[in-house]
Amino acid sequence: MTIPLPRTTPEALTDLRLRLQRRRPVPRVSPTDRFGVDPASLDAVLDYWADSFDWEAQEERIHAYPWRRSATPTPVNAIVQAADADSPVVLFLHGWPDSVLRFERILPELSGITAVVPALPGFPFAATQDGLSAVDIAEAVHAAMIDFGFHRFVVSAGDVGCDVAEALAAAHPDAVSSLHLTDVSQYHFLVDLPDDLDAEERAYVERGRLWQAAEGGYMHEQSTRPDTASVGLGDSPAGLAAWIGEKLDRWTDQSSGPAFSMDERLTWLSAYWFSGTIGTSFAPYALSSPKDWPRITAPTVFTVFPGDLVNAPRRFAERFFSVVSWREFSHGGHFAAWEQPDDYLWGVREAVRICD
């Protein structure tokens, strides 16, 4: 059914501004960004958020999308942008720390495709704030797709969405005609690593372990003590802006400049703040389960972007997926659909082309 999303109240807007205006400076280990977010940049973000950012205008724009809610045990809110009745259906799955907003730049370009972009349970714009594992999210999304009338579809995903996509393809192979992925879940090298890796794969695993040691503290905290971290992040907009904002900077390819304008950055941040979902968005990390299923049989397209977190080689991906197309691009990072929409769309259309 078509639904209106809840609106942010004037009281919530006032509360945010007061919290930002009354924020307390915190002594730092270093006055630079050596150990985290750049303090001067963060102050600029917080000042703009308090005094100039117009969330109501952004919310109006987001709410204007064709939102539907499934009538399923775990209800799912989704943008359902319908094309012709016979058009291919593509399910787009976002990751962390983002939302359906990851795909805003490609939605206008999806001519001839029916696009379904669910707000994953526990994330901004979701029908439920209950945090779920990737496996349980996959089941909720599959039930929603059936409820929406889509029994077979292509899946396009990145980050946490890749975990959901893999679980969905494993549990419901008749539903998933093909996959388009931007990464192989890091859990494949962190847990139950195969013992017959070649030299390229061993180098990848070593890169992954070094990246985890240098950059993966967020993942360890979110998977082991999510409820502790969520207290401060959910109560302090400054803390939330630092936690997420660092990722928006460090995980994007900024070779041609910042990936986000100030308004875009604050739209993504505000989606988390006003929905109160930072803690529940940690659930796929904390509630992870073994990937105890056979190799995925759905034909899979990989599009690889150099600024993403830890890119696996094709040989490693082929252990878990039936890779039929692999393309490495020269620009782009973790939020590829946002950063390089044309290149991301190539992967979407390739997955549509190869689906049976």
N, C-alpha and C positions, 0 to 999 in steps of 0.2 A: 504494500500500500504506500501511496505517496504521503510524506510526512513533513511537517515543519520542525526544524530543530529548535531547541530552547534558546531563548535570547539571554544575553548577559544583562543583569540588572544594573540600574544606576548605582546601587549600593556596592556592588562588586567592583565597578569601575572606580568609585571613590576610594574604596579600601585599597585597591592596588596603588593608586597615586599616593596615598598617605604612606603606605609601606615603603615605596620608593623614595619619597621625600625624607623619610625618617631613618633611612638605612644608616647603619653604623660602619665607619671605616674599619677595616680589619688589618692588623699588622701582617706583613708578608715576609716570606723567607727571602725573596728577591724582588726588587722594584721593576724587574723586566718580566718578560713572558717565559723565562727559562723553565719555570716550574708550573706553568699553567697559563691561564688566560692573561692577556695583556691588560694591566690595570687601567691605563688611560683609555684604551678602547672600550673596556667594560663600563667605565664611568660615562662615556659618551652615549653608549647604548641605554644605560639606566636613566640618564637625564632626558633623553629623547622619549623614552617610554613614559616617563612621568609627566612630561610637559607638552609633547607635540604629537605623539602617535594617536591615530584615530582608529581604534579597534572596531568601533561600531560600523564604520564604512567597510572595513575588511569583512566583518561578520555578515553584513548585508550581502556582499558579493558572494561569499562562500555559501550562504543559505539559499542563494538563487539557483544553485545547481539542482538537477532533478534527483532529489533524495528519496529513497524508498527504505522501508523497514520490513524485514522478514517476519512472518508470523510463525516463528520457530521457537523451540524450547530456549535456546540462547539467541535472542533477537539480534539481528545485524542491521546497522544502518549502512547504506551504500549509495553512492552516486551511480545511477543507471542511465547512461546516455545511449538511447536506442537509435539504431539505424533501421534499415529495411528488415522485414521479418526473416529473410533468408541470409542476412549478413552474418559473417563469423562473429562469435562472441569471445571477447578477451577479458579475463579476470586479472586485474592489476592489484598486486599485494605490496603494500609499503613496508617500511622497516622502522628502526629507531635511530635517532630521536626525532622522527618526523610523523607524518600522518598522510591522509589522502592528498594533502597539499603537495607532496612530492611529484604528483602527476599533473599538476595544473597546466604546465606548459605544453603537454602533449594532447590534452583533451580536445582542443580546437582542431587538431590535425588528424583526428581519427576518422576521416571520411570512409564510409563503407564498412565500419566496424561498430558493433554494439559493445560499449565499454562498461564494465562493472567495476567500481572502485570502492571496496568496503572499508569502512573504518574498523580496524581490527579491535575486537573486544579488549577493553582496558586502555585504549588509546583515545586521543582527542576525537570528538564527534561520534563516538561509539554509542550504541543503544544501551550498553551495560558497562559499568566500570569494573566489573569482576575481572581480575587478572587471570589469564589462562596460559597454559603451555602452548607451544607451537602446534603440537598434535591436536589438542582440544580446539584451538582456533581453526585448524583445518577442518575439523568436523563441523564446527559452527558455520563456517563459510560454505562448505559443501551443502549443508542443509538449506542455507539461505539461497544458494544458486538454484536448487531444485524448486524452492518456494517461488522464486522469481520467474520460473519457467525455463531455466537454462540447464539442460541435462548433459551437454557436452560442450567443452570450451577450451580455449588456449589459456595458459597461465603465464603472466609476465611478472617478474618479481626481483627484488633486491634485498640484501641484508636479512633481517628477521623474516621478511616475506619469502626468502628462499627456503628457510626452514619450513615455513607453512606450506609452500608450494611442493616441496619434496614429500612432506607427510601426506598431503592431499593426493599427489600422484601415486604414492605407495598404497594408500588405503582405497582409492577410488580410480583405478586405472581406466575404467570404462568412461569416466567423466572427463579426463584430461587428454585432449587430443595431441597436444604438444606443449613444450615448455620454452620460455625465454627467460634466462637467468643472467645476472651480472656477476655472480660469485658463487663459489662452493662454500657451504657452511664451514666455518672454522672448527666446528665440533668434530669434523672428520679427521683433522690432524691432532686435535686435543684429546680425543677419546678413541680407543680401539684402533690405533694406527696400524695399517697393514705392515707386514714385516718384509715385503719384497720390493721396496721402493728402488727406483733407479736413481742415478746421480742428480738429475734435474728435480725429481721429487724430493730427494733428501735436502737439496738446497732450499727448496720451497718451505719445507718443514722447519728448517733452521731459521729462515727469514721470519716465519710465523712466530716462532718461539721468541726471537729477539723483539719482534713487534709487540708481542704480549707483555714482555718484561718492561718495555719502554712506554707503551701506550695503552696497554690493556687493563690498567688498574680499575677503570670504570666497570669493565665486564666482570672482574672478580668481585667487586663490591656489590654490583647489582645481582649477581648470582648467589652470593653467600649472605649478605646482610641488607637485602632490599628495603626492609621495613625501617631500618636505622637510617639509611641514606634518605629515604623519602620524607622523613620528618622535617629536616632542614630545608630540603629542596621544595617541598610542598608548602612551607610556611614563609619562605623568603623569596620574593621575586629576584632579588640580586643573586642569591645562590643558584636559582634555576637558570638565570641568564648566563652565569659563569659555567655551569655544568653542561648545558646544551650548546651555548655559544662557542665554547672551545671546540666542540665537535664540528660545528658548521664551518669553522675556520680550518682546522687541521685535517679534516676529511675531504676537503674539496680541492680541486685543481685551480689554483689562483694564478696560474701563469699569465692569464690575460686580465687579471684583476679579480676583485672579490666576487664570489658567486651569489651574494645576497646584497640587496640594498638594505638600508636601515629599516624601511617599512616591511620588506619581505622577511627579514630576520625576526622582527618583532611580531609579525603575524604568526610565524611558526611557534615562537615562544608563548605568545598569548593563548594560542590554541591549547597548550599544555596547562598554562596557569589557570585559565578560567574553567577548564574542564576538571581540574584537580586530578589529572591522571598520571602524573609523573611516577608515582609509586606503582600503580597497577601496570604501567608500561614495562616495568622491570620483570614481570611475571615470566615471559618466555626465556629469560636468562635463569631465573631462580627455579623454575619448574621444568627444566629441560629433562628429557628422557632419552634413552638409547635409540639410535636410528637402526632398530632391529628389523629391517626389511630388506628384501633383495634389491639388486640394482634396478633403478627406475627404467621402465621400458618405453615410456613416452619419448618420441624424438625430441631432442633438446638443442636449442640454439644458445650459445654463450656469446655475449658481447662483453669485452673486457676493457676496462678504463684504467689508465696508468696511475691515477691518483686515488684509486680505491685502496682499501686497507691492506690486505695481503692477497695478491692474486695467485691463484693456483695455476700450474701448467695444465695443458690439455690432457696429458697422460693421467694425471691425478683425477681430473674431473671424469674421465672415461671409466674410472673404477666404479663410479656411483650413478652415472647417467649415460644414456644412449646418445652421445654427442654426434649430431649430424652436421652442425655448422658452428664454426669458431672464428670470431673476428676480434682483433685487437685494435683499438683506436688510439690516436696520438694525444688526445686531450680528454679530460673528464675525470671525475672522482667518484666518491661514494654515492652521491645523489645524482646519478647519471641522467635520469629522466628529467631532472631539473636543470642540470648543468649543460648537457649536450642533448637536447630533445631530438634533433634530427638523427643523430647517431643511434640513440636509444630506439627511435621509431623504426630504424632499419631492422633491428632485432625483432621487434614486434611483428613487422610485416613478413619477415622471413619465417617466423614461427607459424604465422597464419598460412603462408604458402606451403609449408611442408606438412601441415596437419592433414590426416586422412579424412 
